[in-house]
Amino acid sequence: MRVLVTGGAGYIGCLTVEELLKAGHEPVVFDTLNWGGEGLEEHMDKIKLIEGDVRSSKDLIYALEGVDSVVHLAGIVGEPACKNNYKAHFTINIESTRTLLDCMTDPNIGIVKDFIFLSSCSVYGNVKGLYNEVTEMTPTSPLSLYADAKLQAENIINEYAAKFPHFHPTILRLTTVFGWSPRPRLDLVTNLFAYRAWKEGKISIFGDGMQYRSLIHVHDVAKAVVHTLEAPRFLRDRKVYHLGEEANNRTVRDIAMIVKQYMPETDVEFLEGEPTDKRDYKINCQRIKNILGWKAQYTVEDGIKQMLEKLEENDWDWESFKYRNNQYAYV
C-alpha cells in the first residue's frame, strides 16, 4: 500500500514509517518538520517526504494523490504543549482532522477509504473508584485540553463515517507511550524518570505515586499500526481498540523503582504537597488481541533498560527543546 503518515517524522511516526517499509509498503511522510527530520535519515532514499501543514487543504490535497490509506499522527501532544498556544492546539488537534477528512472523502479530489487515527486513553480521565478497569465501552470523561481534543477528533471521524459509506476509519486509543525512538522524547513519564536518574541521580514524584499508568512501548505502537492497517477491513472498520498491554499497568511509584533497579544510586523523593496528574486507570486491551491478533513485545523493564543504554551511547544535547514537546513555540 501507499500510505500517507501525517506527523511521520515524529516520535511515533518515524518508527511507523520504519515498520511500513519492513512490511513492504510505500510510506509518504507529511510533516511540518518542527523537530527536524533526523528520525527519518536512515530511510530517506526509500520514502517520499512532504513538508506541509496538516491544517492546509492545499498541502493535503497534493499529499493524498495516489494514496491508498492514511495514518493520522500529526498533532500537539500532551497537556503542557497544548496550553502553550490554544489557537494552535485547536486548529491542529481538532479542526485539522475535519480538513483531512474533507480531502479524503471528496470524490472530485480522489477518495481514500482507509484511515487510522491514534487517539488516547486519556479520554477516560480518572475512573478510580468507578471502574476496576477500562474497556472500550467505558464512558469517557476527559480532564485536559489534550484529552478533550482527542475525543472531539474521534467525534468528527464518527460523523464522517456515518455520512460516507466508503470511509473506513479505525481509532486506536493509546495507553501512555514510553521507550526509545530515533526522534526521542524525554517528557513522557517513563522516559523522564530514566533521564532524571541518568542525568541527576534523582527522581521526583508529585504525590504518593500510587496512581496507575497503562504503558505501551513506542515500537509496539508502530507495529500495531501496521498490523491494524493490514487486517481485513471488516475487523477494523469503524472500530475502537485500546492499544496497550495489561502486564504494563504500573503505578508511577513502580516505574521509578524499576529505574532504580538499573540505577541503584538514584534517590526517589515524593513531593506530597504538589499537584498531581489526576489520571488513574487500568486499561483492558483484550479486544485488539482477540480480534486482530496483535500483542505487545516490550515490557516496561525492556524499555527502561534500552532508554538508559541509548542515553549513554548518544552524546546529544539532551536539554534541547527538541526532545520535549512542551518547549516548542507552536503557531
N, C-alpha and C positions, 0 to 999 in steps of 0.2 A: 504494500500500500504506500501511497504518497501521503504523508501525514504532516499537517501543519501543527507545530508545537508553539503556542504563544508563551512567552516567557521561557523560551528554550535555552537561554544562556544562564539561567538562574540555578539556585541550589538544587532543586529537584529536576529542573529542565535539562541541564547538561547530562545528567545520568539517564534521564528518559530517552534522550537522543542516542546515547551510547547503547541502550538496550534495544531501541528500534533498529539500529544498524546491525547489531548482533543477530536480530531475528530476520534480517534480510529486507527490511522496509527502507523507504526513502524519506528521511526527515527534511522538512522545510522549517527552519528556525525563524521565528518572528519575535524580535526583542528590541527594546529601546537601548539596550547595552549600557544602562546606567552604571552597572558594576563591571563593565568591560566584557570581553569575550574569552578570557583566559581559560574558562572551564571547557571550552569547545576546541581549544587549539589542536588537540590530538586528532580531531575528526574534520577539520576544515576542508580537506580535499574530498570529503565524501558527503558533504551536506550543502544545502543552499541556505544562505544566511541573508535575511531581510531585516534591515534596521527600520523599525517603524513603531508607531504608537497605536496601541490596541483601541484607543478612543477614536481613531480616524477611519471612517469608512473608506476613504480614498486609499489609505495604506492597506487595509484589509482586503478590499476587492481584488487587488492585484496579487496579494499573497495567497489568496484562495484558489487562484487559477490552476486547474488540473489536479486539485487536491481531492483525496478520497475520504478523509476523516480529519477531525480536529481534536487536539488535546489542549484544553484551555487552562494554562497555569499562570498567565500574566496577572499580576496584582501587587498591591502593597500589603505585605504580610506582617501581622502582629499588631496588637493594640497600640504600643508606643509609636510605631511608624504611622499608623492611621491617624493619630492625633496631631502629627506634625503639620498636616495640611488637610483640612476637612474636604475642601473642594476637590483636591487631587484624589483623596480617598473615595469620594462619592462617584466621580467620573470614571475612575479606573476600576474600582472594586464592584461597582453596581452597574452603572449605565453602559460600560464597555461591553458587558455581556449582551445587552439588548442590541447594541450596534453590530457585534459579531454575528448574532443570530439573524438579524435582518439581512446581512450579506449572504449568510449560508442558505437561507430559505427562499431567496428571491429567484424565481425561475429565469428572469431576464439576465441575471448575472451568472448563474450556474449553480445548481443545487448541490450541497454537500450534506449527506444524510447522517453520518455518524459523528457523535460528539461525546467527549468525556470531559467532565468538569470536576476539578479537585476542590471539594468543599472541606469542611472541618467539623469535627465532633464538638468543637466549642459552641456550636449552635444549641447544645443541650443545657449549657450553664452549669449550675450547681444542683445536683439531684440527690445529694447526701440526705438521708432520712426519708426520701420519697421513693427511690427505686434502688434495689440491691445492685442491679446492673442495667446498662443502657442498651436497648436494641434499636433497630431502625424504625420501630413503631413508637418509641418513647416520645412524648410531647417535647417540642423544642422550647427553649426559654433563654435566648442569648443574653449575655450580660455585658457585652462590649461592642464597640463600633465594628470591630473586625468580624465578630461572630454574626452580628445583625446583617452586615453586608453580605456574608456568605449565604445567609438564609434568604435575603432579598434576591440574590442572583439565582438561587435554586428556584424561587417562585417564578422568576422571569423564564427560566428554562422550562418549567412545567407549563407555563402559559403558552409557549411556542409549541410544545409537544402536543397540547390539546388542539391547537389551531392547525398544525401541519402534519398530516398522517405520514409524510415521507421523512419527517425529522425524528431521529432515534437517539435520544440522549441517555447517558449513564452518569449518575452522580456518585462519586467516591468521597465519603466523609472520612478524612484522615484523623487518626489519633495524633498525639504530639510526636513530631518528627525529630530524629537525632541522627548523629553519625557524620562521617567524613564524606565530602563531595568535592570534586575539582573546583567548585566555587563554594568555599567553606562559609558556614555561618556559626558565629560564636555567641549569638543572642538567644539560643534555644537552651532550655534548662539543663539538659544532659551535657551538651557541648560546653555550655558556660561553666558548669561545675568542673568539668575536666580541665578547661583552660585556666580557671582560677587556681586549681590545685597545682597545675604545672607551672604557672607564672608566679603565683604569690604564696603557695603553700597554705591557702586558706579558703574555705567555702562559707559564705554567709547565707543562712536560710531565714526568710521572714516568717514568723510564726513558729509553730511546733513541727512543721514539715510532715504532718500526717495526712495531708490532702493527697489523693491519688492522681496519678497521671497514667494514662494508657499510651504506650510508646510504640513507635514503628521506625525502623531504620530507613534512611533516605534511599538506599539502594533497593530495599524491598518495595518501597513505593514505586520506583521506576519500573521494576519488574512487574508489579501488579498492574500498572497502567497498560503495558504491552500485552500482558495476559488477558486483560479485560477487552482490549481492542480486538484481539484475535478470537475471542469467544463467539459462539453462534449468536447472532443478533437477538434471537428470541429470549436468550438468557440475560441479556443486558439492556434491552430496550425499555426505556422509561423506568429503570430500576435504581434504587439507592442501596449502596453497600458500604458498610464500615470497613475501613482499611486499617488493620492493626493486628495485634497478637495478644491474647489474654495472658500468656506467660510473661509478657512485658508490662502488665499492670503493676506499677510500683508506686510507693509513696515518694514524695520529694526527699524525705529522710533516707529512704532506701537507696535512691540514686546517689546521694552524697556518700553514703557508706560504701557503695560499690567502688566509687572513685578512690576512696581512702584505701581500699584493698590494694590498688595498684600504686598509690602514692601514700604510703603509711605515715609519712611525716605531716600530712595535711591536718590542719586544725579546722574542725567543723563547729561553727557557732550558730546559735539560734537567737534571733532578734525578736523576742516575743511581742514587743510593743509596736512593731512595724506592720503596716497594712499588707495583706497577702492577696494573692490571686485567688478569687473565690471559686474558681472551677474545682470540682471534686467529683470524679465519676470513675466507674469501671465499665469499660466498653466491651460488649459482646460482639465478637467478629465471626461467628459461626456461619452466617449467611453466605459470605463470599467464599468461604472454604467449602461449604456443602454444595453450593450451586455452580460456582465457577471452578472449583477445584484448586484454588490458589492457597498457598500458605507461606508465612514468613520464614526466612532463613537465619536472620541475625537476632541474637539476644542483646539485652542491654549491656551485659558484660563484654560481648564481642565489640560492640560499638565504642564503648569507653576505651577499651584497650587499643583499638585501631586509632581513635582520635588522639590519644596521648602519643602514640608512635608517630603519627603524621605531624603533630606539633613539634616534635623533637627533630624530625627529618628535614622540615622545611624552614629555612631561615628567612621568613617573611615578616613584614611589619604587621604583627598581629593586632596592634592597637588601631590600625587603619579603619576608617568608616566602611571600607569595602566589605568587611566581614560582619557587619551589624546593620540590619535593615533600618533600625530606628535612628541612625545618624545621618541619613540622606535627606537633602532638601528637595522634596518632591514638588513638582509643579503641575 
